[in-house]
Structure formats: structure tokens, C-alpha cells
Amino acid sequence: YTDADLDRLRFIRRAQHLGFSLADIGAVLAEAERGGVPCPQVRAILQQRLHETHRQIDDLNRLRDRMQQALAAWSALPDQAPHGDAICHLIESLRLED
């Protein structure tokens, strides 16, 4: 590998470390190869990734809360074998949010 190849690989690894997808990195590299300034594009991509990450964290926090609530509610319920149309009464006892 040439020094330029190694520099490019290091750039790709750094970008991946920040959450850039390979498609994102390709677009940044293409902009640089055209002689453009990729920094505004990099900022915009990272801002979008940050927004997505916050949304995912919020979603995971809500899931964690639902899991904790289910375990707390189920702690007093007895185990039951499946019967009729019931598969697992614990899951079937949950009320879904609209």
C-alpha cells in the first residue's frame, strides 16, 4: 500500500468511528476528489447522525421502561402452561399503547 492508500484507510476508519456509513464516506471522498470542500457536508451528515442517535436512545429508553414495567407486573403472576388459544399469559396480559 502507498502512503496515500494508508491515509485514505485511516480517514475511512475515523469517519466510521464517528458513525458515518460507507455511503456517507464515499460521498465525502467524492466531493474531495472533485476539488470541493467536504466540511459542510461532513457537518451536515454528523448532525443528522447525532439526531438519529438521540432518537434511537430515546426509543431504547422507552423499551427499557416497558421491559422493567412488565417484569414488575409479572413478578406476582404465577407460571401457567399454554391452554386453548393462550401461548404465554404474561405477554398476553400486556396492554399495548396506541
N, C-alpha and C positions, 0 to 999 in steps of 0.2 A: 504494500500500500504506500501511496505517496503521502507526504505531509498534508497536502490539501484534502486527500481522502480521509485521513485521520481527524483533521479539523472538522470536516463535514459530519463524520460519525459522532464526534464529541458534541457538536451543535445539536444533532438529532437526539442524542441521549439527554441533553439538558432540557430540550423542549419537551420531550416525553416526561421528564421528571416534573415538569410544571403542569402536566395534564393535556398537552397538545396531542391531538391524534396524528397519525401518519398523513392523513389528508391535509390537516392544518399545516403540518411541517412542509409538505410538498408545495402548498400554495405560497408559503413564506419563501421557500427556496426559489420558486419560480419567479416571484416578484424581485428577489435579489438578483437573479440571473438576467432579468430583463433590464437591470440597471435602476430599478425603482427603489424606493425607501420602504422596507417592510415594517418598520417600527410602528406606524399607526395601525397596521393590520394585526401585528402581534399584540398590541394593547387591546384592540377590539376583541380578538379571539380569547385572550386571557380574561377579559371582563365577562364575556359570555360563559366561559368555563366556570368562573367563580360563581356567577348567578346559578348555573346548573348545579354546582356543588352545594350551594346553600339550599336549593330546593331538595336535593337528594338527602341532605342531612335532616331537613325538616320532615321529609317523608319517613326516614328511618326512626326519628324520634317518635313520630306518631305510631309507627309499627311497634316500637319498643313499649310504648304506653299501653297499646292494646294487648300485647302479649302479657305484660305484668297484670293488667286488669283481669284477663282471662285466667291466669294462674291463681290469682287471689280468689276469684269467684269459684273456681273448680276445687279449691283446697278442701271445701266442706262437702263436695259431692262424692258419692260412692262410685266405685267402678261398676260397670254393667256390661254384660255380654250383648252383642248385637241381637236385635229381635225385630221381627216384622220389617218395616222399611228403615228402621234406625240402624245406623252404622256405628257411630260413636256419639253418645248423648252429650258429651262435653262440647264438642264442636257444634252439634245441632242446637245446643242451648243458647248459643250466641245470637244476639240481635245485631243485624248489620245496620250500619249507619247509611242514611240516604245520601 
